[in-house]
Amino acid sequence: MPTNLTLKNIPDDVCERLKVAEETHRRSRNSEAIVYLESVLLAMQVAPSERLARARALRAALPQAKFFAQGIDASKREGRA
């Protein structure tokens, strides 16, 4: 069952951007806010196994030498006097 939510003290610039978005998408302010909340909150619902698979794929795509302890320490020291 849907629940009501009241938001207070919304910064003026955020409110203005929401107003522009609702006009652009021809939605009510409420509908536009729901779309944004869903896009952020539902995107966060990733299964741990999927998150791990993404992390492994990213790591496999990077140069491995940079991720050994010596490589990390060297990167930290890079550019320091």
PyMOL Python script that loads the backbone (N, CA, C, O; Angstrom):
from pymol import cmd

cmd.read_pdbstr("""\
ATOM      1  N   MET A   1       0.842  -1.183   0.000  1.00  0.00           N
ATOM      2  CA  MET A   1       0.000   0.000   0.000  1.00  0.00           C
ATOM      3  C   MET A   1       0.887   1.246   0.000  1.00  0.00           C
ATOM      4  O   MET A   1       1.817   1.338   0.801  1.00  0.00           O
ATOM      5  N   PRO A   2       0.613   2.200  -0.881  1.00  0.00           N
ATOM      6  CA  PRO A   2       1.416   3.420  -0.931  1.00  0.00           C
ATOM      7  C   PRO A   2       1.386   4.188   0.390  1.00  0.00           C
ATOM      8  O   PRO A   2       0.398   4.166   1.124  1.00  0.00           O
ATOM      9  N   THR A   3       2.491   4.861   0.665  1.00  0.00           N
ATOM     10  CA  THR A   3       2.628   5.655   1.882  1.00  0.00           C
ATOM     11  C   THR A   3       2.869   7.107   1.493  1.00  0.00           C
ATOM     12  O   THR A   3       3.505   7.389   0.477  1.00  0.00           O
ATOM     13  N   ASN A   4       2.363   8.014   2.297  1.00  0.00           N
ATOM     14  CA  ASN A   4       2.601   9.435   2.073  1.00  0.00           C
ATOM     15  C   ASN A   4       3.908   9.842   2.722  1.00  0.00           C
ATOM     16  O   ASN A   4       4.298   9.302   3.757  1.00  0.00           O
ATOM     17  N   LEU A   5       4.585  10.804   2.100  1.00  0.00           N
ATOM     18  CA  LEU A   5       5.858  11.294   2.593  1.00  0.00           C
ATOM     19  C   LEU A   5       5.879  12.801   2.408  1.00  0.00           C
ATOM     20  O   LEU A   5       5.587  13.300   1.322  1.00  0.00           O
ATOM     21  N   THR A   6       6.219  13.523   3.457  1.00  0.00           N
ATOM     22  CA  THR A   6       6.339  14.970   3.370  1.00  0.00           C
ATOM     23  C   THR A   6       7.800  15.338   3.506  1.00  0.00           C
ATOM     24  O   THR A   6       8.472  14.897   4.438  1.00  0.00           O
ATOM     25  N   LEU A   7       8.293  16.138   2.585  1.00  0.00           N
ATOM     26  CA  LEU A   7       9.681  16.588   2.626  1.00  0.00           C
ATOM     27  C   LEU A   7       9.702  18.056   3.028  1.00  0.00           C
ATOM     28  O   LEU A   7       8.914  18.859   2.528  1.00  0.00           O
ATOM     29  N   LYS A   8      10.605  18.395   3.930  1.00  0.00           N
ATOM     30  CA  LYS A   8      10.729  19.770   4.397  1.00  0.00           C
ATOM     31  C   LYS A   8      12.145  20.260   4.161  1.00  0.00           C
ATOM     32  O   LYS A   8      13.084  19.473   4.044  1.00  0.00           O
ATOM     33  N   ASN A   9      12.275  21.575   4.094  1.00  0.00           N
ATOM     34  CA  ASN A   9      13.577  22.235   3.960  1.00  0.00           C
ATOM     35  C   ASN A   9      14.361  21.787   2.725  1.00  0.00           C
ATOM     36  O   ASN A   9      15.578  21.611   2.778  1.00  0.00           O
ATOM     37  N   ILE A  10      13.653  21.608   1.631  1.00  0.00           N
ATOM     38  CA  ILE A  10      14.304  21.248   0.376  1.00  0.00           C
ATOM     39  C   ILE A  10      15.042  22.487  -0.129  1.00  0.00           C
ATOM     40  O   ILE A  10      14.438  23.554  -0.232  1.00  0.00           O
ATOM     41  N   PRO A  11      16.327  22.372  -0.446  1.00  0.00           N
ATOM     42  CA  PRO A  11      17.075  23.530  -0.947  1.00  0.00           C
ATOM     43  C   PRO A  11      16.425  24.102  -2.206  1.00  0.00           C
ATOM     44  O   PRO A  11      15.890  23.369  -3.038  1.00  0.00           O
ATOM     45  N   ASP A  12      16.485  25.420  -2.323  1.00  0.00           N
ATOM     46  CA  ASP A  12      15.842  26.093  -3.450  1.00  0.00           C
ATOM     47  C   ASP A  12      16.332  25.582  -4.799  1.00  0.00           C
ATOM     48  O   ASP A  12      15.534  25.409  -5.720  1.00  0.00           O
ATOM     49  N   ASP A  13      17.642  25.338  -4.929  1.00  0.00           N
ATOM     50  CA  ASP A  13      18.164  24.884  -6.221  1.00  0.00           C
ATOM     51  C   ASP A  13      17.664  23.483  -6.565  1.00  0.00           C
ATOM     52  O   ASP A  13      17.432  23.184  -7.736  1.00  0.00           O
ATOM     53  N   VAL A  14      17.496  22.622  -5.566  1.00  0.00           N
ATOM     54  CA  VAL A  14      16.963  21.275  -5.803  1.00  0.00           C
ATOM     55  C   VAL A  14      15.502  21.367  -6.234  1.00  0.00           C
ATOM     56  O   VAL A  14      15.069  20.677  -7.158  1.00  0.00           O
ATOM     57  N   CYS A  15      14.755  22.225  -5.554  1.00  0.00           N
ATOM     58  CA  CYS A  15      13.335  22.399  -5.887  1.00  0.00           C
ATOM     59  C   CYS A  15      13.186  22.955  -7.310  1.00  0.00           C
ATOM     60  O   CYS A  15      12.300  22.540  -8.058  1.00  0.00           O
ATOM     61  N   GLU A  16      14.049  23.881  -7.666  1.00  0.00           N
ATOM     62  CA  GLU A  16      13.991  24.463  -9.015  1.00  0.00           C
ATOM     63  C   GLU A  16      14.313  23.415 -10.080  1.00  0.00           C
ATOM     64  O   GLU A  16      13.660  23.363 -11.122  1.00  0.00           O
ATOM     65  N   ARG A  17      15.322  22.582  -9.816  1.00  0.00           N
ATOM     66  CA  ARG A  17      15.676  21.528 -10.770  1.00  0.00           C
ATOM     67  C   ARG A  17      14.555  20.508 -10.907  1.00  0.00           C
ATOM     68  O   ARG A  17      14.308  19.997 -11.999  1.00  0.00           O
ATOM     69  N   LEU A  18      13.876  20.210  -9.806  1.00  0.00           N
ATOM     70  CA  LEU A  18      12.729  19.299  -9.851  1.00  0.00           C
ATOM     71  C   LEU A  18      11.604  19.906 -10.676  1.00  0.00           C
ATOM     72  O   LEU A  18      10.943  19.209 -11.446  1.00  0.00           O
ATOM     73  N   LYS A  19      11.390  21.205 -10.511  1.00  0.00           N
ATOM     74  CA  LYS A  19      10.334  21.895 -11.262  1.00  0.00           C
ATOM     75  C   LYS A  19      10.617  21.843 -12.770  1.00  0.00           C
ATOM     76  O   LYS A  19       9.711  21.598 -13.567  1.00  0.00           O
ATOM     77  N   VAL A  20      11.873  22.073 -13.152  1.00  0.00           N
ATOM     78  CA  VAL A  20      12.250  22.010 -14.574  1.00  0.00           C
ATOM     79  C   VAL A  20      12.055  20.589 -15.099  1.00  0.00           C
ATOM     80  O   VAL A  20      11.545  20.397 -16.203  1.00  0.00           O
ATOM     81  N   ALA A  21      12.458  19.601 -14.314  1.00  0.00           N
ATOM     82  CA  ALA A  21      12.321  18.206 -14.739  1.00  0.00           C
ATOM     83  C   ALA A  21      10.864  17.807 -14.892  1.00  0.00           C
ATOM     84  O   ALA A  21      10.504  17.122 -15.849  1.00  0.00           O
ATOM     85  N   GLU A  22      10.025  18.229 -13.958  1.00  0.00           N
ATOM     86  CA  GLU A  22       8.605  17.850 -14.062  1.00  0.00           C
ATOM     87  C   GLU A  22       7.964  18.474 -15.288  1.00  0.00           C
ATOM     88  O   GLU A  22       7.129  17.846 -15.939  1.00  0.00           O
ATOM     89  N   GLU A  23       8.345  19.706 -15.612  1.00  0.00           N
ATOM     90  CA  GLU A  23       7.814  20.354 -16.812  1.00  0.00           C
ATOM     91  C   GLU A  23       8.327  19.660 -18.072  1.00  0.00           C
ATOM     92  O   GLU A  23       7.578  19.462 -19.028  1.00  0.00           O
ATOM     93  N   THR A  24       9.595  19.296 -18.068  1.00  0.00           N
ATOM     94  CA  THR A  24      10.195  18.625 -19.213  1.00  0.00           C
ATOM     95  C   THR A  24       9.536  17.280 -19.479  1.00  0.00           C
ATOM     96  O   THR A  24       9.265  16.934 -20.628  1.00  0.00           O
ATOM     97  N   HIS A  25       9.281  16.527 -18.423  1.00  0.00           N
ATOM     98  CA  HIS A  25       8.718  15.181 -18.556  1.00  0.00           C
ATOM     99  C   HIS A  25       7.192  15.149 -18.487  1.00  0.00           C
ATOM    100  O   HIS A  25       6.576  14.088 -18.593  1.00  0.00           O
ATOM    101  N   ARG A  26       6.593  16.330 -18.308  1.00  0.00           N
ATOM    102  CA  ARG A  26       5.126  16.452 -18.212  1.00  0.00           C
ATOM    103  C   ARG A  26       4.548  15.554 -17.130  1.00  0.00           C
ATOM    104  O   ARG A  26       3.593  14.810 -17.353  1.00  0.00           O
ATOM    105  N   ARG A  27       5.159  15.646 -15.944  1.00  0.00           N
ATOM    106  CA  ARG A  27       4.678  14.885 -14.793  1.00  0.00           C
ATOM    107  C   ARG A  27       4.397  15.856 -13.661  1.00  0.00           C
ATOM    108  O   ARG A  27       4.868  16.994 -13.664  1.00  0.00           O
ATOM    109  N   SER A  28       3.627  15.390 -12.699  1.00  0.00           N
ATOM    110  CA  SER A  28       3.408  16.190 -11.499  1.00  0.00           C
ATOM    111  C   SER A  28       4.689  16.195 -10.677  1.00  0.00           C
ATOM    112  O   SER A  28       5.567  15.358 -10.885  1.00  0.00           O
ATOM    113  N   ARG A  29       4.794  17.123  -9.757  1.00  0.00           N
ATOM    114  CA  ARG A  29       5.981  17.176  -8.890  1.00  0.00           C
ATOM    115  C   ARG A  29       6.110  15.880  -8.107  1.00  0.00           C
ATOM    116  O   ARG A  29       7.213  15.358  -7.942  1.00  0.00           O
ATOM    117  N   ASN A  30       4.997  15.364  -7.626  1.00  0.00           N
ATOM    118  CA  ASN A  30       5.002  14.120  -6.866  1.00  0.00           C
ATOM    119  C   ASN A  30       5.509  12.960  -7.721  1.00  0.00           C
ATOM    120  O   ASN A  30       6.358  12.186  -7.280  1.00  0.00           O
ATOM    121  N   SER A  31       4.991  12.841  -8.939  1.00  0.00           N
ATOM    122  CA  SER A  31       5.414  11.756  -9.833  1.00  0.00           C
ATOM    123  C   SER A  31       6.890  11.862 -10.179  1.00  0.00           C
ATOM    124  O   SER A  31       7.597  10.856 -10.222  1.00  0.00           O
ATOM    125  N   GLU A  32       7.354  13.084 -10.425  1.00  0.00           N
ATOM    126  CA  GLU A  32       8.763  13.279 -10.766  1.00  0.00           C
ATOM    127  C   GLU A  32       9.660  12.901  -9.591  1.00  0.00           C
ATOM    128  O   GLU A  32      10.698  12.269  -9.782  1.00  0.00           O
ATOM    129  N   ALA A  33       9.267  13.284  -8.382  1.00  0.00           N
ATOM    130  CA  ALA A  33      10.049  12.936  -7.195  1.00  0.00           C
ATOM    131  C   ALA A  33      10.094  11.419  -7.003  1.00  0.00           C
ATOM    132  O   ALA A  33      11.137  10.871  -6.646  1.00  0.00           O
ATOM    133  N   ILE A  34       8.981  10.750  -7.236  1.00  0.00           N
ATOM    134  CA  ILE A  34       8.939   9.285  -7.101  1.00  0.00           C
ATOM    135  C   ILE A  34       9.867   8.629  -8.118  1.00  0.00           C
ATOM    136  O   ILE A  34      10.579   7.682  -7.785  1.00  0.00           O
ATOM    137  N   VAL A  35       9.864   9.125  -9.356  1.00  0.00           N
ATOM    138  CA  VAL A  35      10.736   8.569 -10.392  1.00  0.00           C
ATOM    139  C   VAL A  35      12.201   8.685  -9.969  1.00  0.00           C
ATOM    140  O   VAL A  35      12.969   7.735 -10.120  1.00  0.00           O
ATOM    141  N   TYR A  36      12.587   9.845  -9.441  1.00  0.00           N
ATOM    142  CA  TYR A  36      13.973  10.034  -9.011  1.00  0.00           C
ATOM    143  C   TYR A  36      14.316   9.149  -7.819  1.00  0.00           C
ATOM    144  O   TYR A  36      15.391   8.549  -7.786  1.00  0.00           O
ATOM    145  N   LEU A  37      13.431   9.060  -6.856  1.00  0.00           N
ATOM    146  CA  LEU A  37      13.689   8.194  -5.701  1.00  0.00           C
ATOM    147  C   LEU A  37      13.833   6.738  -6.132  1.00  0.00           C
ATOM    148  O   LEU A  37      14.735   6.036  -5.675  1.00  0.00           O
ATOM    149  N   GLU A  38      12.942   6.287  -7.011  1.00  0.00           N
ATOM    150  CA  GLU A  38      13.025   4.904  -7.488  1.00  0.00           C
ATOM    151  C   GLU A  38      14.317   4.654  -8.251  1.00  0.00           C
ATOM    152  O   GLU A  38      14.946   3.610  -8.083  1.00  0.00           O
ATOM    153  N   SER A  39      14.715   5.605  -9.088  1.00  0.00           N
ATOM    154  CA  SER A  39      15.920   5.392  -9.894  1.00  0.00           C
ATOM    155  C   SER A  39      17.163   5.257  -9.026  1.00  0.00           C
ATOM    156  O   SER A  39      18.091   4.531  -9.384  1.00  0.00           O
ATOM    157  N   VAL A  40      17.193   5.942  -7.900  1.00  0.00           N
ATOM    158  CA  VAL A  40      18.348   5.856  -7.011  1.00  0.00           C
ATOM    159  C   VAL A  40      18.238   4.657  -6.076  1.00  0.00           C
ATOM    160  O   VAL A  40      19.178   3.871  -5.960  1.00  0.00           O
ATOM    161  N   LEU A  41      17.119   4.517  -5.425  1.00  0.00           N
ATOM    162  CA  LEU A  41      16.982   3.488  -4.397  1.00  0.00           C
ATOM    163  C   LEU A  41      16.851   2.083  -4.962  1.00  0.00           C
ATOM    164  O   LEU A  41      17.399   1.140  -4.389  1.00  0.00           O
ATOM    165  N   LEU A  42      16.148   1.921  -6.056  1.00  0.00           N
ATOM    166  CA  LEU A  42      15.995   0.586  -6.625  1.00  0.00           C
ATOM    167  C   LEU A  42      17.273   0.132  -7.318  1.00  0.00           C
ATOM    168  O   LEU A  42      17.538  -1.067  -7.411  1.00  0.00           O
ATOM    169  N   ALA A  43      18.070   1.091  -7.807  1.00  0.00           N
ATOM    170  CA  ALA A  43      19.346   0.733  -8.421  1.00  0.00           C
ATOM    171  C   ALA A  43      20.319   0.185  -7.390  1.00  0.00           C
ATOM    172  O   ALA A  43      21.249  -0.544  -7.735  1.00  0.00           O
ATOM    173  N   MET A  44      20.111   0.529  -6.135  1.00  0.00           N
ATOM    174  CA  MET A  44      20.991   0.066  -5.068  1.00  0.00           C
ATOM    175  C   MET A  44      20.697  -1.376  -4.669  1.00  0.00           C
ATOM    176  O   MET A  44      21.463  -1.971  -3.910  1.00  0.00           O
ATOM    177  N   GLN A  45      19.613  -1.943  -5.163  1.00  0.00           N
ATOM    178  CA  GLN A  45      19.237  -3.304  -4.798  1.00  0.00           C
ATOM    179  C   GLN A  45      19.920  -4.311  -5.714  1.00  0.00           C
ATOM    180  O   GLN A  45      19.273  -4.961  -6.535  1.00  0.00           O
ATOM    181  N   VAL A  46      21.203  -4.428  -5.566  1.00  0.00           N
ATOM    182  CA  VAL A  46      21.975  -5.373  -6.366  1.00  0.00           C
ATOM    183  C   VAL A  46      22.355  -6.534  -5.459  1.00  0.00           C
ATOM    184  O   VAL A  46      22.830  -6.335  -4.341  1.00  0.00           O
ATOM    185  N   ALA A  47      22.144  -7.728  -5.944  1.00  0.00           N
ATOM    186  CA  ALA A  47      22.480  -8.917  -5.163  1.00  0.00           C
ATOM    187  C   ALA A  47      23.983  -8.934  -4.887  1.00  0.00           C
ATOM    188  O   ALA A  47      24.770  -8.526  -5.741  1.00  0.00           O
ATOM    189  N   PRO A  48      24.387  -9.397  -3.712  1.00  0.00           N
ATOM    190  CA  PRO A  48      25.817  -9.453  -3.386  1.00  0.00           C
ATOM    191  C   PRO A  48      26.629 -10.222  -4.424  1.00  0.00           C
ATOM    192  O   PRO A  48      27.759  -9.838  -4.729  1.00  0.00           O
ATOM    193  N   SER A  49      26.081 -11.281  -4.960  1.00  0.00           N
ATOM    194  CA  SER A  49      26.812 -12.053  -5.972  1.00  0.00           C
ATOM    195  C   SER A  49      27.034 -11.230  -7.242  1.00  0.00           C
ATOM    196  O   SER A  49      28.085 -11.335  -7.874  1.00  0.00           O
ATOM    197  N   GLU A  50      26.045 -10.410  -7.616  1.00  0.00           N
ATOM    198  CA  GLU A  50      26.180  -9.538  -8.790  1.00  0.00           C
ATOM    199  C   GLU A  50      27.218  -8.446  -8.525  1.00  0.00           C
ATOM    200  O   GLU A  50      28.027  -8.134  -9.399  1.00  0.00           O
ATOM    201  N   ARG A  51      27.199  -7.874  -7.342  1.00  0.00           N
ATOM    202  CA  ARG A  51      28.159  -6.842  -6.970  1.00  0.00           C
ATOM    203  C   ARG A  51      29.585  -7.411  -7.009  1.00  0.00           C
ATOM    204  O   ARG A  51      30.509  -6.761  -7.499  1.00  0.00           O
ATOM    205  N   LEU A  52      29.747  -8.629  -6.485  1.00  0.00           N
ATOM    206  CA  LEU A  52      31.054  -9.287  -6.487  1.00  0.00           C
ATOM    207  C   LEU A  52      31.518  -9.578  -7.910  1.00  0.00           C
ATOM    208  O   LEU A  52      32.694  -9.401  -8.228  1.00  0.00           O
ATOM    209  N   ALA A  53      30.610 -10.020  -8.759  1.00  0.00           N
ATOM    210  CA  ALA A  53      30.953 -10.302 -10.155  1.00  0.00           C
ATOM    211  C   ALA A  53      31.400  -9.019 -10.860  1.00  0.00           C
ATOM    212  O   ALA A  53      32.359  -9.042 -11.631  1.00  0.00           O
ATOM    213  N   ARG A  54      30.716  -7.904 -10.603  1.00  0.00           N
ATOM    214  CA  ARG A  54      31.100  -6.627 -11.204  1.00  0.00           C
ATOM    215  C   ARG A  54      32.482  -6.193 -10.711  1.00  0.00           C
ATOM    216  O   ARG A  54      33.309  -5.732 -11.498  1.00  0.00           O
ATOM    217  N   ALA A  55      32.728  -6.341  -9.412  1.00  0.00           N
ATOM    218  CA  ALA A  55      34.025  -5.961  -8.848  1.00  0.00           C
ATOM    219  C   ALA A  55      35.144  -6.802  -9.456  1.00  0.00           C
ATOM    220  O   ALA A  55      36.208  -6.278  -9.786  1.00  0.00           O
ATOM    221  N   ARG A  56      34.907  -8.093  -9.603  1.00  0.00           N
ATOM    222  CA  ARG A  56      35.928  -8.968 -10.196  1.00  0.00           C
ATOM    223  C   ARG A  56      36.190  -8.602 -11.653  1.00  0.00           C
ATOM    224  O   ARG A  56      37.335  -8.626 -12.105  1.00  0.00           O
ATOM    225  N   ALA A  57      35.142  -8.266 -12.383  1.00  0.00           N
ATOM    226  CA  ALA A  57      35.308  -7.879 -13.788  1.00  0.00           C
ATOM    227  C   ALA A  57      36.103  -6.582 -13.892  1.00  0.00           C
ATOM    228  O   ALA A  57      36.976  -6.454 -14.751  1.00  0.00           O
ATOM    229  N   LEU A  58      35.805  -5.621 -13.021  1.00  0.00           N
ATOM    230  CA  LEU A  58      36.551  -4.366 -13.024  1.00  0.00           C
ATOM    231  C   LEU A  58      38.012  -4.604 -12.687  1.00  0.00           C
ATOM    232  O   LEU A  58      38.905  -4.054 -13.332  1.00  0.00           O
ATOM    233  N   ARG A  59      38.248  -5.413 -11.692  1.00  0.00           N
ATOM    234  CA  ARG A  59      39.622  -5.689 -11.273  1.00  0.00           C
ATOM    235  C   ARG A  59      40.393  -6.405 -12.386  1.00  0.00           C
ATOM    236  O   ARG A  59      41.572  -6.122 -12.603  1.00  0.00           O
ATOM    237  N   ALA A  60      39.739  -7.324 -13.087  1.00  0.00           N
ATOM    238  CA  ALA A  60      40.394  -8.062 -14.168  1.00  0.00           C
ATOM    239  C   ALA A  60      40.768  -7.133 -15.319  1.00  0.00           C
ATOM    240  O   ALA A  60      41.725  -7.397 -16.047  1.00  0.00           O
ATOM    241  N   ALA A  61      40.013  -6.044 -15.484  1.00  0.00           N
ATOM    242  CA  ALA A  61      40.269  -5.119 -16.579  1.00  0.00           C
ATOM    243  C   ALA A  61      41.406  -4.141 -16.275  1.00  0.00           C
ATOM    244  O   ALA A  61      41.885  -3.461 -17.182  1.00  0.00           O
ATOM    245  N   LEU A  62      41.842  -4.058 -15.029  1.00  0.00           N
ATOM    246  CA  LEU A  62      42.892  -3.125 -14.633  1.00  0.00           C
ATOM    247  C   LEU A  62      44.262  -3.792 -14.667  1.00  0.00           C
ATOM    248  O   LEU A  62      44.372  -5.012 -14.547  1.00  0.00           O
ATOM    249  N   PRO A  63      45.304  -2.980 -14.832  1.00  0.00           N
ATOM    250  CA  PRO A  63      46.654  -3.554 -14.796  1.00  0.00           C
ATOM    251  C   PRO A  63      46.948  -4.096 -13.400  1.00  0.00           C
ATOM    252  O   PRO A  63      46.855  -3.367 -12.413  1.00  0.00           O
ATOM    253  N   GLN A  64      47.296  -5.350 -13.324  1.00  0.00           N
ATOM    254  CA  GLN A  64      47.458  -6.028 -12.032  1.00  0.00           C
ATOM    255  C   GLN A  64      48.633  -5.519 -11.205  1.00  0.00           C
ATOM    256  O   GLN A  64      48.541  -5.487  -9.978  1.00  0.00           O
ATOM    257  N   ALA A  65      49.728  -5.122 -11.834  1.00  0.00           N
ATOM    258  CA  ALA A  65      50.923  -4.729 -11.089  1.00  0.00           C
ATOM    259  C   ALA A  65      50.643  -3.563 -10.154  1.00  0.00           C
ATOM    260  O   ALA A  65      51.284  -3.452  -9.109  1.00  0.00           O
ATOM    261  N   LYS A  66      49.716  -2.705 -10.495  1.00  0.00           N
ATOM    262  CA  LYS A  66      49.404  -1.548  -9.664  1.00  0.00           C
ATOM    263  C   LYS A  66      48.740  -1.949  -8.349  1.00  0.00           C
ATOM    264  O   LYS A  66      48.700  -1.147  -7.415  1.00  0.00           O
ATOM    265  N   PHE A  67      48.231  -3.146  -8.259  1.00  0.00           N
ATOM    266  CA  PHE A  67      47.449  -3.519  -7.089  1.00  0.00           C
ATOM    267  C   PHE A  67      48.171  -4.454  -6.130  1.00  0.00           C
ATOM    268  O   PHE A  67      47.555  -5.022  -5.229  1.00  0.00           O
ATOM    269  N   PHE A  68      49.452  -4.610  -6.321  1.00  0.00           N
ATOM    270  CA  PHE A  68      50.244  -5.296  -5.316  1.00  0.00           C
ATOM    271  C   PHE A  68      50.677  -4.244  -4.308  1.00  0.00           C
ATOM    272  O   PHE A  68      50.688  -3.055  -4.626  1.00  0.00           O
ATOM    273  N   ALA A  69      51.028  -4.655  -3.114  1.00  0.00           N
ATOM    274  CA  ALA A  69      51.388  -3.709  -2.056  1.00  0.00           C
ATOM    275  C   ALA A  69      52.467  -2.734  -2.518  1.00  0.00           C
ATOM    276  O   ALA A  69      52.374  -1.535  -2.256  1.00  0.00           O
ATOM    277  N   GLN A  70      53.489  -3.243  -3.205  1.00  0.00           N
ATOM    278  CA  GLN A  70      54.572  -2.370  -3.654  1.00  0.00           C
ATOM    279  C   GLN A  70      54.051  -1.331  -4.660  1.00  0.00           C
ATOM    280  O   GLN A  70      54.431  -0.161  -4.614  1.00  0.00           O
ATOM    281  N   GLY A  71      53.199  -1.771  -5.541  1.00  0.00           N
ATOM    282  CA  GLY A  71      52.632  -0.862  -6.537  1.00  0.00           C
ATOM    283  C   GLY A  71      51.777   0.216  -5.904  1.00  0.00           C
ATOM    284  O   GLY A  71      51.810   1.372  -6.324  1.00  0.00           O
ATOM    285  N   ILE A  72      51.016  -0.160  -4.901  1.00  0.00           N
ATOM    286  CA  ILE A  72      50.172   0.811  -4.200  1.00  0.00           C
ATOM    287  C   ILE A  72      51.050   1.820  -3.478  1.00  0.00           C
ATOM    288  O   ILE A  72      50.798   3.023  -3.551  1.00  0.00           O
ATOM    289  N   ASP A  73      52.076   1.344  -2.781  1.00  0.00           N
ATOM    290  CA  ASP A  73      52.987   2.246  -2.077  1.00  0.00           C
ATOM    291  C   ASP A  73      53.700   3.180  -3.056  1.00  0.00           C
ATOM    292  O   ASP A  73      53.862   4.368  -2.776  1.00  0.00           O
ATOM    293  N   ALA A  74      54.123   2.648  -4.195  1.00  0.00           N
ATOM    294  CA  ALA A  74      54.796   3.477  -5.198  1.00  0.00           C
ATOM    295  C   ALA A  74      53.850   4.553  -5.732  1.00  0.00           C
ATOM    296  O   ALA A  74      54.265   5.692  -5.945  1.00  0.00           O
ATOM    297  N   SER A  75      52.602   4.202  -5.945  1.00  0.00           N
ATOM    298  CA  SER A  75      51.614   5.164  -6.437  1.00  0.00           C
ATOM    299  C   SER A  75      51.379   6.270  -5.403  1.00  0.00           C
ATOM    300  O   SER A  75      51.222   7.436  -5.765  1.00  0.00           O
ATOM    301  N   LYS A  76      51.356   5.908  -4.134  1.00  0.00           N
ATOM    302  CA  LYS A  76      51.175   6.902  -3.075  1.00  0.00           C
ATOM    303  C   LYS A  76      52.328   7.897  -3.058  1.00  0.00           C
ATOM    304  O   LYS A  76      52.124   9.094  -2.851  1.00  0.00           O
ATOM    305  N   ARG A  77      53.556   7.386  -3.279  1.00  0.00           N
ATOM    306  CA  ARG A  77      54.750   8.231  -3.223  1.00  0.00           C
ATOM    307  C   ARG A  77      54.942   9.056  -4.487  1.00  0.00           C
ATOM    308  O   ARG A  77      55.681  10.041  -4.479  1.00  0.00           O
ATOM    309  N   GLU A  78      54.291   8.669  -5.559  1.00  0.00           N
ATOM    310  CA  GLU A  78      54.449   9.355  -6.849  1.00  0.00           C
ATOM    311  C   GLU A  78      54.093  10.825  -6.708  1.00  0.00           C
ATOM    312  O   GLU A  78      53.028  11.174  -6.197  1.00  0.00           O
ATOM    313  N   GLY A  79      54.983  11.670  -7.161  1.00  0.00           N
ATOM    314  CA  GLY A  79      54.711  13.106  -7.120  1.00  0.00           C
ATOM    315  C   GLY A  79      55.023  13.780  -5.800  1.00  0.00           C
ATOM    316  O   GLY A  79      54.886  14.998  -5.683  1.00  0.00           O
ATOM    317  N   ARG A  80      55.442  13.011  -4.797  1.00  0.00           N
ATOM    318  CA  ARG A  80      55.809  13.604  -3.514  1.00  0.00           C
ATOM    319  C   ARG A  80      57.292  13.957  -3.528  1.00  0.00           C
ATOM    320  O   ARG A  80      58.106  13.281  -4.158  1.00  0.00           O
ATOM    321  N   ALA A  81      57.615  15.016  -2.828  1.00  0.00           N
ATOM    322  CA  ALA A  81      59.034  15.444  -2.787  1.00  0.00           C
ATOM    323  C   ALA A  81      59.820  14.635  -1.792  1.00  0.00           C
ATOM    324  O   ALA A  81      61.019  14.856  -1.627  1.00  0.00           O
TER     325      ALA A  81
END
""", "prot")
cmd.dss("prot")
cmd.show_as("cartoon", "prot")
cmd.util.cbc("prot")
cmd.orient("prot")
